[in-house]
Amino acid sequence: MSEKTLIGRLKSGEREAYTELLMQYSGRVYNTALGLLQNKEDAEDMTQEVFTEVFRSVSGFREQSKLSTWIYRIAVTKSLELIRSRQRDKRSGIIFSLFGKEHLINVTADERFYHPGVSLENKEMSANLFDAIRRLPLNQRTAFTLNKLEDLSYAELAEVMNLSVSSVESLLFRAKQKLRELLGDYYEKNIR
């Protein structure tokens, strides 16, 4: 079925169209959220939240971009909103702890993330990579995740992130440089 037909069926409220949409895109949305959020439960929750938003707002979809681009944009936006919200909460937790109100917000160190799709022998290497990805600025993390984990082209990335292709190239270049810097010592010690 063509994308245009699927969109028409979605806009008319056909249940089967929603099922088809979920079958086509839920894995991609989950992987995107997992790559950005680095937490399986958060990624599952985010996938549900993204499709709730898609179902709620599909009638207003103007079809100026591909359906997949629109869905990725929603997934990225919602994932980044959650990350920013948690960063604000973490900063608030630090401020509260300085003033003796630790009980208001529990500030914990980020747990190590082990991607479920990585083989057992590569878990430690993968965890170090995801730790480094987590330390990238959000725009670089987003570009890198969508390019390397979701295999989006520079043009698709530019559309999803609402940037020019040259801006995407620059983000990816800087992300790779930063990852080399962050991972250099680990690979120097452990890979040789």
Long-range contacts (C-beta under 8 A, 24 or more apart in sequence): 3-66, 3-67, 4-63, 6-67, 7-58, 7-61, 7-63, 7-67, 10-58, 11-58, 11-59, 11-61, 18-55, 21-51, 21-54, 22-51, 25-68, 25-71, 26-51, 28-68, 28-71, 28-72, 28-150, 29-71, 29-72, 29-75, 31-149, 31-150, 32-72, 32-75, 32-76, 32-79, 32-145, 32-146, 32-149, 32-150, 33-75, 33-78, 33-79, 34-115, 34-116, 35-133, 35-145, 35-146, 35-149, 35-150, 36-76, 36-79, 36-80, 36-83, 36-141, 36-142, 36-145, 37-79, 37-82, 37-83, 38-113, 38-130, 38-133, 38-134, 39-113, 40-116, 42-82, 46-75, 46-78, 46-79, 46-82, 47-75, 49-78, 50-74, 50-75, 50-78, 53-78, 65-159, 66-159, 69-156, 69-159, 69-160, 72-146, 72-150, 72-152, 72-156, 72-160, 73-160, 73-162, 76-142, 76-146, 76-160, 76-161, 80-138, 80-142, 83-138, 84-138, 110-134, 125-190, 128-183, 128-186, 129-179, 129-183, 132-178, 132-179, 132-182, 132-183, 133-179, 135-178, 135-182, 136-175, 136-178, 136-179, 139-171, 140-171, 140-172, 140-174, 140-175, 140-178, 141-175, 143-168, 143-171, 143-172, 143-175, 144-171, 144-172, 144-175, 144-176, 144-179, 147-172
